[in-house]
């Protein structure tokens, strides 16, 4: 039971604008593992990675994030789709194609070493009914490093409390949230964006 005097305020819910489609430089802020239902077999559960990327430019630097959900915990290549999402994320963050030696020693320590690294992402907006969500279309190697997030910026951007985790767990791959109660809205100005034609993919 608490004893200090507090005042209970009433606040209106905040609605945040979607992030403009485009190419952005981001920092990998966090990597988590979640239990997710197996595709086309929801009664089965499998483990998936979830990557949190925080934007590094403009007004949304350190105050807006986007998540890559349902990332497999294995490296895979198929004839139809090529390298899987984990491959693409890792290679974008390390800055080169994985060597056989790197693939052989791929473990939790290697994955966690990706936190703090930077890459380009291509963001699109996906509409579902009346709602609009951000989705990551592609990942690519950066051309040069931007200033990394400071300790204070990381604390501001880090989303780890139970309510937001439960909300994120209920979302599908395309449903990266545009409305996050802990984040501040803002667009990246046009002069801070990167031309997609300049990227090596």
N, C-alpha and C positions, 0 to 999 in steps of 0.2 A: 504494500500500500504506500503511495507517495504522499508526501507532506507539503511539498512546495506549492506556492500559489501560481496558477496558470490561468490564462484567458483563452477560451475556446472561440476561434474565429470561424466565420463562414466564408468560403471561397468558391468562386465559380470555376467549373472545369475548363481547362485550357485546350484549345484545338490548334494543332501545329500544321503548318503548310507542308506539303510533300517536298522532298528534295528534288530539284530540277533534274531531268534526265541529262546525262553527260558523263564525262570522264573525270574522275577525281583521284587524288593521291590520298591514301589512307594508311593508318598504322594499325597493326593487329594488336588490339588491347587485351583480349582474353580468349582462351580456348577452353571449352567445357565438353564433357561427355554426358549425353542424355539417353534415356531409354525411349525408343520410338517404336510404334507399331510397324510391322513388316509390310511393305507395299503389297497390296492385294491379299493380305492375310493379317488383318488387324488383331487377330487373337494372339499372334506371336509378337514378341518384343525383341528388338535388336538395339545395340548401342551405336550411336552416331555422334560425330563431332559437331560442335556449334562454335563458329568463329565470330567474334565481335570485332568489327573494323570501325575505327573512329576517324572522322574527316580531319584533314590537316590544313585546309585553306579557307580563307574568307571568313565570313561571319559565323559559319557553322563549325569552325575549327574547335575541336574538343568538346562541343556541346551537342553534336548530333552523331549518331552511330547507325550502322546497318549490320545486319546479321546474315551470315551464311549458315542456314540450317540444313539438317539432313545430310551432312557430309559423311560419306562412308569412312570407316576406320581401316580401310585397306587401299592399296594402290592397285588400280585396275585399268586395263586397256581393252577396248573392243573394236572390232572392224567397223562397226556402224558409227560409233560415237567418239572413237579415239580415247584419249586419256580421261579418266574420271575426274570429278570435282576436286578430290583431295590432291591428286597429281597437280592440277592446274593452280591451286592455291599455293601449294608448297613451292613449286617452281617460280611462281611470281614473287614470292617473298624471299627466296634465297637468291634469286637473280640469274639462275641458269637451269638448264635441264639436269635432272638428277643423274648422277653417275651410278653404275652398278654397285660400287662400294657404299654410296649413300643409301641406296635402296636396301642393301643387305643389313645395314646397321640402323634401320629406321625403327625407333622405339619412342616411348613416352618422353624421354629426355630430349630427343631430336625435335619432336612436335612442340614441346613447351619452349624450345629455344627460338621458335618463330615469333613468340610474343615480343613486341617492340620493333619488329621489322616492318618495312613499308612496301606497298605495291600500288599499281593503278587498278581501279575497278571501273567498269562501265555500268551505269545505273539507268534503269528504265522504270517507268511507272506502269503498273498493272491495275486495271479497274475490275472490281468484282461487285456487281450490283451498284450500290451507292457509295461503296468504299473504294479507296485508292491506296495501293501499296507500292513500296519501292522493291525492286528486285535487282540482283546483281547478274548482269548478262555475261561478263567476261572478266578475266584477271590478266594482268600483264606486268612485266618488269619495269621498275621506275628508271628514269633517265638520270636523276640526281636526287640526293636526300634533301628533304625538308627538315626544319627543326623538329626534333622529337617532342612528344608530349611531356610537359613538366609533371612533377609529382602532383601538384595541385590540379592540373588539367586532367590527369588520369583519374583522380578521385572524383572530379566533377562528371567525367564521362562514364565511369564504371557503374554498370547496372548489375546488382547482384542480390537485391533483396527478394524475398519470397514472392511477393505479389507480382513483380515483373517476370520472374522465372515461370510462374504458373501461366501467365498470359502468353509468354513466348512458346511454352510447350504446346499450346493449343493451336499454334499457327502452322500453316503449310509452307513449303519452300518459297512460294511467291509472296508470302505474307510477312515481309519484314515491316515492323510497325512504323507508321509515320507519326503516330501520336504516342509520345512517351512522357509520362508525368514528370520525369526527372530531367528532361532535356529541354533546352531553350531553342525556339524556332529561329530560322535564318537561312537565307539563300547564299550560295557562293556567287559573288558578282561575276559578270561575264568576263572581265579582264583577268580573273583568277582561274578560269577554267582552262582545260587543255583540249586541243583539237584532236579528235579521235583519229584523224588521218595521219597524225604524227606518231602513233603508237605502232610497235612492231608486231601487230597481229591483225 
